Amino acid sequence: MFIKLLVLLGEIDPETTGRFAGQALFLILILAGALKCWRISSRPTTNRKCALSLMFVLLSLTGLACVGIMSKAVYPSSGARVIIGLLGIAMFGLMITALVLAILGLMEYAKQTGVYVQGKAQAIWALILSMLILFSGAIGFTNGLRKAGANGITLNQGQPGKLLNFADLNFRFRSPERPWVSVDLRQLNKDSTVSFMRRFPEAYFIVIAESLGDGSQISSKQLADIGKAHLESAAASNRIIEETPLRVNGLDGILVEQQAQVDKFQLFYVQWFMATNGYSYQLMGYGKSEDRPPISTRLTLPIQPGMCFPH
């Protein structure tokens, strides 16, 4: 586990480092604000409920940020999902507690005029922030459901590890193990032969197989050049990170890692190209560029020897 963490840290680029530093600074500032609320809550002229309400909001913000970071950086085992889910529920509970404390504190503040001189502003900020967070969460959840229903992705009940046979395209492919699941992405990519997706972090994997005809002389290198050009034409910007030969199941292909901006999304691609016996095979995995460290290794797992069986 520790060695794997070192490998991931070694893959972090300056952009990712800067993002992590900004997130860390943001969390430190929030925790400093929570500590300040705790200190002023003990003053006799401060309404304790009002001060603590803002402290709970700030703590819930910290927890939600940590949940978001963990969901992208931690391998999504069943145990990790339980921990992330429990943290999310706990943060939601803190937010509701903050709302209740803010309302009760403001009621006490109004009834006991002259007793308290501090806390009202904290309670008002707690109400504003908690309502904004809860409202934003509700909108995000609704949009997520709507997007899932409208993006053309259909989940299939495929069996992990099952050997899929495509005799007409002269290859077989073994379905990757969970958390990868089989999906139908043909509405997003009409050339997709078989496709999969995973969550935490979100990534997609597509196999594109085509018959070129018996007389085809196209090489794996030429196929890779065509694939790179195709992505470049569809992207607003494109950068080749690495291009290297990779042998899979005794067949030589080209492994290409790219970063591209497609529409408004910054995406990271891992692609393996191979042409043989009049057939072409493109195995493509992609996800968000910001998730590159945790997904770069996982995107290559379905490409490993023993997964693709052209014959």
Summary of the structure (lengths in Angstrom):
residues: 311
radius of gyration: 25.6
end to end distance: 37.0
largest distance: 92.7
contacts: 949
relative contact order: 0.10
helix: 52%
strand: 25%
